[in-house]
Amino acid sequence: MANPTLEEQLAMAGIAYGRRHDISYRAGLIVQVLGAAVLAVLYPLENPFYTVGIMLFNAGALLSGTYLLVWMSWVKKIILGSVLIGIPVQIIGLYAPPQYSGTIILAGIGLVCVGAGGMVGKEAYCFAYREGWMLLWLYPILILTNLLGKEHHVFNSLGFSAAFLLLLSLTGKKLKQPLLSSCSTNVCKMPEQQMDK
């Protein structure tokens, strides 16, 4: 007997997730790539509009996190929760006293990167995308280096460029994949049943 398709698995679990959800998830990845591109180009040039890249990345992470499909609901709660907390923390940082502002903003960006890292990690785990594993290491290295020390312009420039290229490659692979593709590494279990409340 053939394995059930993802759509059949979702229907059996009572999860409402269709093609438009998958398209929205992928659109969020594209917005993250655009944000990473702006950051990779404008940050090395010391153009203050590099912050637009951070805002785009935040928006993309929020969109993808909202439409992320994972079998364990607690994983989605951690990923989306990190993004939902990280964005307001960045906004709070804008109004914090100058001596704390940078650290608070970086902490907020770090929380968004926890969520974004969870998403690329899911792609690595389910579809064996090596870029996902690399980004899982790169995001925390970039954040922790900046939180624990001073801003290193060359290090950040190289890191942002690497993040852009890895995310671009991962997103390209994801866009070539058919909508609602089942896990290709055979590591995913059946989805958790949705309980009526």
Residue pairs with C-beta under 8 A, 6 or more apart in sequence:
3 182
4 12
5 180
5 182
6 180
6 181
6 182
7 18
7 180
9 182
9 190
9 191
10 16
10 17
10 191
12 190
13 190
13 191
13 192
13 193
13 194
14 193
14 194
15 191
15 194
17 69
17 180
18 180
19 179
19 180
21 67
21 69
22 67
22 69
22 179
22 180
23 179
24 63
24 66
24 67
25 63
25 64
25 67
25 68
25 69
26 64
26 171
26 174
26 175
27 63
27 64
28 59
28 60
28 61
28 62
28 63
28 64
28 65
28 66
28 67
29 60
29 64
29 119
29 167
29 170
29 171
29 174
30 60
30 171
30 175
31 56
31 57
31 59
31 60
31 63
32 56
32 57
32 60
32 61
32 64
32 116
32 167
32 171
33 60
33 164
33 167
33 168
33 171
34 53
34 56
34 60
35 52
35 53
35 54
35 55
35 56
35 57
35 58
35 59
35 60
36 53
36 57
36 160
36 163
36 164
36 167
36 168
37 53
37 164
37 168
38 49
38 50
38 52
38 53
38 56
39 50
39 53
39 54
39 57
39 160
39 163
39 164
40 53
40 157
40 160
40 161
40 163
40 164
42 49
42 50
42 52
42 53
43 50
43 53
43 156
43 157
43 160
44 153
44 157
44 160
44 161
46 153
54 90
54 109
57 112
57 116
58 83
58 86
58 87
58 90
58 112
61 83
61 112
61 115
61 116
61 119
62 83
62 84
62 87
64 116
64 119
65 76
65 79
65 80
65 83
65 84
65 115
65 119
66 80
68 76
68 79
68 80
68 119
68 122
70 76
70 79
70 122
71 188
71 189
71 190
71 191
71 192
72 192
73 192
75 118
75 122
78 114
78 118
79 114
79 115
79 118
79 119
79 122
80 115
81 115
82 111
82 112
82 114
82 115
82 118
83 111
83 112
83 115
83 116
85 108
85 111
86 107
86 108
86 109
86 110
86 111
86 112
86 113
86 114
86 115
87 108
87 112
88 108
89 104
89 105
89 107
89 108
89 111
90 104
90 105
90 108
90 109
90 112
91 108
92 104
92 108
93 100
93 101
93 102
93 103
93 104
93 105
93 106
93 107
93 108
94 101
94 105
96 104
103 147
106 143
106 146
106 147
107 147
109 143
110 140
110 143
110 144
110 147
113 139
113 140
113 142
113 143
114 139
116 135
116 139
117 135
117 136
117 139
117 140
120 129
120 131
120 132
120 135
120 136
120 167
120 170
121 132
121 133
121 136
122 132
123 129
123 132
123 170
123 174
124 130
124 131
124 132
124 133
124 136
125 132
125 185
125 187
126 183
126 184
126 185
126 187
126 188
127 173
127 174
127 177
127 181
127 183
127 184
127 185
128 184
128 185
129 170
129 173
129 174
131 166
131 167
131 169
131 170
131 173
132 170
134 166
135 163
135 166
135 167
135 170
138 159
138 162
138 163
138 166
139 163
141 159
142 156
142 159
142 160
142 163
145 152
145 155
146 152
146 156
182 188
